[in-house]
Amino acid sequence: MISAEEIVFIFCNSEYIIKGWKDFYMKFTNSACEIFFSIIGYNKKKTQAIVEMGNTYASLGGEGSLIFLKLDNNEWKIVKAVHTWIS
């Protein structure tokens, strides 16, 4: 796991985004990409949820989706995933 502060440090202290990715892979040598999740949104009964998930692996490489979930027998299940962006 990597903190948001560390991601900002790696990428914002690099003169170019490409250098930021080089620094990222030098520090995290076994990583394939950066995966991120938004804050989870729930309905009032907390039986449905939505979260954004994305991954990036280069300055122009990545994708993201909205994930819709439903609570079924005390277990969260994916109802639908909608691809929202690609780079």
N, C-alpha and C positions, 0 to 999 in steps of 0.2 A: 504494500500500500504506500502511496505517496500523497502527501498533503497538497492542498491547493496552493499553499504558500511556496512549496518547493517547485511546483510546476511554474508558477509565476517567476520565481527566481531564475530557473533554467532558461525560460523563453524570453523574459523581459530584459535580462542582462546580456542577451546575445545581440550583436549588431544586426544579424540577419536571422530570419526564422529557420533557414537551412542549418545554420550553426547551432541553433537551439536544439534541433533534432539530433545533430551529431553529438552534442553534449549529453542529451537525454540517453542515447544509446551507449555512450561511453560509461555513464554512471550506472545504467540499468542494462547490463550486457545481455541478460536473458529475456528481456522484454520483446514482445512482438508489436505492441502498440500501447497507447494510453486509452483506457476505458473509463467513461464517466457516466454518472447517473445524476438526474435532477432530484430535487426534493419530491417526495411522493405526495400526490394529492388524493384525498379520499372523499367519498360521498358522506353524507351526514351519518348514515348507519355504519360506516366503515366496513361495508361489504363489497365495495368496488374501489378500485384504485387506478391511477394513471401515473406513469413515470417516463421520463425521456432517458434513453440510453444512446450513447454514441461511442465511437472509437476513432482515433486518429493514429496514423502511423508515419506520416510525412507531412511536409508543408501543404501539399495538395492531395492528400490521401486520407480518406476517412468516410464515415457514413453515420447516420443517426436514425432512430426510430422512436415512435411513441408506443409504449406498451400498455395495453389495457388488461387489467386483472380483475378477477372475481373471487371472493371468498367462498369456498365450497367445502363443507365438512371440515372446517377449521384449517383448510389448506388453500393457499393462494395459487390460482391457476391462470395462465395466460389465456385470455379470450381472443385477443387480436393484437397484431403488431403492424403498425403502419410506418412504412419507410418514408422519412420526411426530408432527408437530404443526402447528397453524395458529393464527394470532391475528388 
